[in-house]
């Protein structure tokens, strides 16, 4: 399966938030731990609603959590 054309800093943000687990984040945003793992690994694209919920959980702007991959790189 090809990686999605964007990256995210969810794993780092979880660590900085007191080593929050994928399950804890999933509970906060209303998805499963497996969904969070797939988003972190770039295997699944979250809905816009879930992306905003993740960003809000960390009190960060959406563009701080998710970034479009640079095509030049």
N, C-alpha and C positions, 0 to 999 in steps of 0.2 A: 504494500500500500504506500502510495506516495505521500510525502509530508505536505502539509498545508502551506500556503504562501505567506504565513505569518508566524511570528514567534510570541512567546509569552514569558513573563517572569513570575509565574504563580509559585513555582517551587521556592524561589528566593524569598518571595513575600510571605509564604507560609513559615519559612524558617525564622524570618525576622519578627513574625507575629507569635513568638513563643513556641516555635516548632509545632505549629498547628498541623494536624494530620490531614490527609486527603479526605478521610471520613468526616472529620469535623467541618472542613470547608464545604463538603458536599451537603451536610446537614444544614449549614447556614444558608446555602443558596438554593436548596431544594432539589439536588441531584444526587446520584450515587457516588460512592468513592471511585468506582470504576470509570465513571464519566469524567471526574476530575483528573484521574490518571491519564485518560486518553487525551484530554485537552492539553495537559502539561506536556505530553509526549508529541504533540502536534499531529495526532492521529484522528482527531475529532474537532470539528468546528462548532463552538457553542452558539446557541441562539443569541441574538442581541440582548435579550432580556437576561439570560444567564451571564453573559459577559459583563453587563452593567452590575448585576448582583455581586459578582466576584470582585469587581473594582470597588464597589461600595463597601464590601466586607473589609477591605484593606484601607479604606478611606483614601483611595488613589484615583486619579483620572483614568479613564478607559485607556488612553494612549500610553500611560505609564505601565499598565499591565500587559497590553497587547500591542505589538508592532508589526507592520507590514514588512515582509522580507524584501530586502533590496535586490532588485533584478540585476544590478550591475555586479554584485558580489559573487 
